[in-house]
């Protein structure tokens, strides 16, 4: 039986030692053998790693892979929840209910006008119980709370959220209209599934449209944010130059930066790091890095 130390296993499997440790923490790999303080891995660990790499390359998440590896009898439909995809909404189903005190703690003291703006923007809805409100999504409340904690005005944030959601709704309408038109083109207007095969076809089409729409939206939004950030920074630097007339020409020429402002590139790179964290929700210390992205270990 071939045996590997963790560095050798990472090299042979095409992944990283950090990934291997992350997979172990998630239960995707069995614990290694121990010889003193040395961890020893076997062919079984290698087979599991190669399977994980292959599934990740096919678009499966670590949650799906955990179902496959920890429950060999599970059907792919169980792992992907395909049986219920037509009945459940795609958005998060967790809608916390918060009272006024909890909202004040998260968003700052709310007057009646601020509460009304949250209701109008769809961030909150009233419940049958007076003084208690259901959030549209816990992530929205969390994001608003973090921005308020950074000193942003809640009224401004809510207005931005309202306008942004309106634009996203228009994009979703375009996507779903295209899906309906495709069904009409291939099955005729008013078509209703009449067999398991029909249901499977509809699920596959809707799933493909959703995946394409989500991935394209993320990619387009990233590019748009980069471009918008660049424009706003250029505008800010022009304004900063106007406030320092004696060195305005030098600043515009890129020779000087306003005192204490930091360089434009540093700001862009910092914002980019924040965007990477947004792309990978739930990332913690020791989180998994996609295969191929090797990191040099610190001495």
C-alpha positions in Angstrom: 0.0 0.0 0.0 1.5 3.4 -1.1 1.8 5.9 1.7 2.1 9.7 1.5 3.0 12.5 3.8 0.8 15.5 3.3 3.2 17.4 1.0 3.6 14.4 -1.2 -0.2 13.8 -1.3 -0.8 17.4 -2.3 1.7 17.1 -5.1 0.4 13.8 -6.5 -3.3 14.8 -6.2 -2.8 18.3 -7.7 -4.2 20.2 -4.8 -2.7 22.0 -1.8 -1.9 21.0 1.8 -4.3 23.7 2.9 -7.1 22.2 0.9 -6.4 18.7 2.3 -6.7 20.0 5.8 -9.8 21.9 4.9 -11.4 18.8 3.4 -10.5 16.8 6.6 -12.3 19.5 8.7 -15.4 19.2 6.5 -15.4 15.4 6.8 -14.6 14.8 3.1 -11.4 12.9 3.9 -10.8 10.3 6.6 -8.3 11.1 9.3 -4.8 10.1 8.4 -2.8 7.4 10.2 -0.3 8.6 12.8 3.3 7.6 13.3 4.4 9.7 16.1 3.8 13.2 15.1 3.7 12.4 11.4 0.4 12.1 9.5 0.4 9.3 6.9 -2.1 9.2 4.0 -3.0 6.3 1.8 -4.4 5.5 -1.6 -7.9 5.9 -0.2 -7.1 9.6 0.6 -5.7 10.0 -2.9 -8.8 8.5 -4.6 -11.0 10.8 -2.5 -9.0 13.9 -3.5 -9.0 13.0 -7.2 -12.8 12.6 -6.9 -13.2 15.9 -5.1 -11.1 17.7 -7.8 -13.2 16.2 -10.6 -16.5 17.1 -9.0 -15.4 20.6 -8.3 -14.3 21.0 -11.9 -17.8 19.9 -12.9 -19.4 22.7 -10.9 -20.5 20.8 -7.8 -20.1 22.5 -4.4 -18.4 21.0 -1.4 -21.8 20.6 0.2 -22.9 18.3 -2.7 -19.6 16.5 -2.6 -20.0 15.9 1.1 -23.3 14.2 0.4 -21.8 11.9 -2.2 -18.8 10.9 -0.1 -20.4 10.5 3.2 -23.6 8.8 1.9 -22.7 6.5 -1.0 -26.3 5.5 -1.5 -27.5 9.1 -2.0 -29.0 9.9 -5.4 -27.7 13.0 -7.2 -31.2 14.4 -6.9 -31.0 14.2 -3.1 -27.7 16.1 -3.1 -29.0 18.8 -5.4 -32.6 19.0 -4.1 -33.8 18.6 -7.7 -37.0 16.9 -6.5 -38.2 20.2 -5.0 -36.7 22.7 -7.3 -40.0 23.6 -8.9 -41.8 24.0 -5.6 -39.2 26.0 -3.6 -38.2 29.6 -4.3 -34.6 30.1 -5.3 -34.1 32.9 -2.8 -33.1 32.2 0.8 -36.0 30.8 2.8 -34.7 32.1 6.1 -36.6 35.3 6.9 -35.9 36.3 10.5 -38.5 38.2 12.5 -37.2 41.1 14.5 -38.7 43.4 17.0 -38.0 47.2 17.2 -35.3 46.7 19.8 -33.4 44.2 17.7 -33.7 46.5 14.7 -32.3 49.4 16.7 -29.4 47.3 17.8 -28.5 46.4 14.3 -29.4 49.5 12.3 -29.1 52.2 14.9 -32.0 54.0 16.6 -34.9 54.0 14.1 -37.5 56.8 13.9 -40.8 56.3 12.2 -39.5 57.7 8.9 -36.6 55.3 8.9 -38.8 52.3 9.6 -41.2 53.4 6.9 -38.4 53.5 4.4 -37.3 50.0 5.3 -40.9 48.8 4.7 -41.3 50.7 1.5 -38.0 49.3 0.1 -39.1 45.7 0.9 -36.3 45.1 3.4 -39.0 44.5 6.1 -42.6 43.6 6.1 -45.1 43.9 9.0 -46.3 40.8 10.8 -49.6 40.2 12.5 -47.8 40.9 15.8 -47.5 44.6 16.4 -43.9 45.8 16.7 -42.4 42.8 15.0 -41.1 42.7 11.4 -40.1 40.0 9.0 -36.8 40.6 7.1 -36.8 39.8 3.4 -33.4 38.1 3.9 -31.1 37.9 6.8 -28.1 38.7 4.5 -29.7 42.1 3.6 -30.1 43.0 7.3 -26.5 41.9 7.9 -25.1 44.0 5.1 -27.1 47.1 6.0 -25.9 46.6 9.6 -22.2 46.4 8.6 -22.5 49.6 6.4 -24.2 51.5 9.2 -21.4 50.4 11.6 -19.0 52.0 9.2 -20.8 55.3 9.6 -23.0 55.4 6.5 -26.4 57.0 6.7 -29.2 54.4 6.8 -31.5 56.6 4.6 -28.8 56.7 1.8 -28.1 52.9 2.1 -31.8 52.0 1.9 -32.3 54.3 -1.1 -29.3 52.6 -2.9 -30.7 49.2 -2.0 -34.1 50.1 -3.4 -32.8 51.4 -6.7 -30.3 48.5 -7.0 -33.0 45.9 -6.4 -35.3 47.5 -9.0 -32.5 47.1 -11.6 -31.9 43.5 -10.5 -35.6 42.8 -10.9 -35.5 44.0 -14.4 -32.6 41.7 -15.2 -34.5 38.7 -13.6 -37.5 39.5 -15.7 -35.4 39.5 -18.9 -34.0 36.1 -17.9 -37.3 34.4 -17.0 -39.1 35.9 -20.0 -36.4 34.2 -22.2 -37.0 30.9 -20.4 -40.7 31.1 -21.0 -40.2 32.0 -24.6 -37.9 29.0 -25.0 -40.6 26.7 -23.6 -43.1 28.2 -25.9 -40.8 27.8 -28.9 -40.1 24.1 -28.2 -43.4 22.9 -26.6 -46.0 25.5 -27.6 -47.7 28.2 -25.5 -49.6 27.0 -22.5 -47.6 23.7 -22.3 -47.9 21.8 -19.0 -45.6 18.8 -18.1 -47.4 15.5 -18.3 -44.7 13.0 -17.5 -41.6 12.6 -15.4 -39.5 13.2 -18.6 -41.3 16.5 -19.2 -40.7 17.6 -15.6 -37.0 16.6 -15.9 -36.7 18.6 -19.1 -38.3 21.7 -17.5 -36.1 21.4 -14.4 -33.0 21.1 -16.5 -33.9 24.1 -18.7 -34.8 26.3 -15.7 -31.7 25.2 -13.8 -29.4 26.0 -16.8 -31.0 29.4 -17.2 -30.6 30.2 -13.6 -27.0 29.1 -13.5 -26.2 31.0 -16.6 -28.0 34.1 -15.3 -26.4 34.0 -11.9 -22.9 33.5 -13.2 -23.2 36.1 -15.9 -24.8 38.5 -13.5 -21.9 38.1 -11.1 -19.3 38.5 -13.8 -21.0 41.5 -15.3 -21.5 43.1 -11.9 -17.8 42.6 -11.0 -16.7 44.3 -14.3 -19.2 47.1 -13.7 -18.1 47.7 -10.2 -14.4 47.8 -11.3 -15.3 50.3 -14.0 -17.5 52.4 -11.7 -14.9 52.4 -8.9 -12.3 53.6 -11.4 -14.5 56.4 -12.6 -15.4 57.5 -9.1 -11.8 57.5 -8.0 -10.7 59.6 -11.0 -13.5 62.0 -10.2 -12.4 62.1 -6.5 -8.8 62.7 -7.5 -9.8 65.6 -9.8 -11.7 67.1 -6.9 -8.7 66.6 -4.6 -6.5 68.4 -7.1 -8.9 71.3 -7.3 -8.6 71.7 -3.5 -4.8 71.9 -3.8 -4.3 74.6 -6.5 -0.6 74.9 -6.1 0.0 71.2 -6.9 -3.1 70.6 -9.0 -1.1 70.0 -12.2 1.2 67.6 -10.5 -1.6 65.6 -9.0 -3.4 65.4 -12.3 -0.2 64.2 -13.9 0.0 61.5 -11.3 3.2 62.9 -9.7 1.6 63.7 -6.3 -1.2 62.3 -4.2 -3.3 64.3 -1.8 -1.9 64.0 1.7 -3.3 61.0 3.6 -5.3 59.8 0.6 -3.3 56.7 -0.3 -2.7 55.8 -3.9 -5.4 55.1 -6.3 -4.0 51.6 -7.0 -3.9 50.8 -3.3 -7.6 51.7 -3.0 -8.5 49.7 -6.1 -6.6 46.7 -4.8 -8.2 47.0 -1.3 -11.7 47.1 -2.8 -10.8 44.1 -5.0 -9.8 42.1 -1.9 -13.2 43.0 -0.4 -14.9 41.8 -3.6 -13.1 38.4 -3.4 -14.4 38.0 0.1 -17.9 38.7 -1.2 -17.5 36.0 -3.9 -16.7 33.4 -1.2 -19.3 33.7 1.6 -18.6 31.8 4.7 -14.8 31.7 4.1 -13.0 31.2 7.4 -9.4 30.5 8.5 -8.4 27.3 6.9 -11.1 27.5 4.2 -10.6 25.5 1.0 -8.8 27.1 -1.9 -9.7 25.8 -5.4 -7.2 23.3 -6.9 -4.4 24.9 -8.8 -4.2 28.0 -6.6 -1.1 26.9 -4.7 0.2 29.1 -1.9 3.8 29.2 -0.7 4.0 28.1 2.9 5.7 30.6 5.2 8.9 29.5 6.7 
